[in-house]
Amino acid sequence: MAIAEEGGIALLVNMLVVPKPDLQRTVAGAIWSLSGNPGHPKNQLAAAEAGGVSSLVALLKSKAVEV
């Protein structure tokens, strides 16, 4: 998928730390859509390599109900 090949997933992962719950929710959804279920292995790997797993876990642990 061109988005992953051009570094787009890493850019999305970087946006997860922006303290705006609406943006975080949208970005998390975009990452999920690009990674899919059962998934796109290349996109999943790109998200993991960009630190997406720890960033998404941090979001889940956050006290921001909106996220």
DADA-V203139 format. One record per residue. N is the residue number from 0. SS is DSSP state (A for helix, B for strand, O for the rest). PHI is phi in whole degrees, 0 to 359 (* if undefined). D_CENTER is the distance of its C-alpha to the mean C-alpha in Angstrom with 1 decimal. Layout:
n = [N;N]
ss = [SS;SS]
phi = [PHI;PHI]
d_center = [D_CENTER;D_CENTER]
This chain:
n = [0;1;2;3;4;5;6;7;8;9;10;11;12;13;14;15;16;17;18;19;20;21;22;23;24;25;26;27;28;29;30;31;32;33;34;35;36;37;38;39;40;41;42;43;44;45;46;47;48;49;50;51;52;53;54;55;56;57;58;59;60;61;62;63;64;65;66]
ss = [O;A;A;A;A;O;O;A;A;A;A;A;A;A;A;O;O;O;O;O;A;A;A;A;A;A;A;A;A;A;A;A;A;A;A;O;O;O;O;O;A;A;A;A;A;A;A;A;A;O;O;A;A;A;A;A;A;A;A;A;A;O;O;O;O;O;O]
phi = [*;298;299;294;297;265;87;293;291;299;296;297;301;298;284;296;269;294;285;229;306;298;294;300;296;295;295;299;295;295;297;299;297;287;276;65;213;282;118;242;308;295;289;298;296;299;294;296;295;275;89;295;296;294;293;291;296;299;297;297;277;294;272;286;297;295;280]
d_center = [15.5;16.2;12.7;11.7;15.3;15.3;12.4;10.2;7.0;8.1;8.8;5.7;4.5;8.1;8.1;6.6;10.1;12.1;14.4;14.3;13.4;13.5;11.0;8.6;9.3;9.1;5.8;4.5;7.2;6.7;4.0;6.7;9.3;8.9;8.9;11.5;14.1;16.2;13.7;13.7;14.3;13.8;10.2;9.6;11.6;9.9;6.5;9.0;11.2;9.1;8.8;5.4;7.9;9.9;7.6;6.6;10.3;11.5;10.2;12.0;14.9;15.2;18.3;16.8;17.9;16.4;12.8]
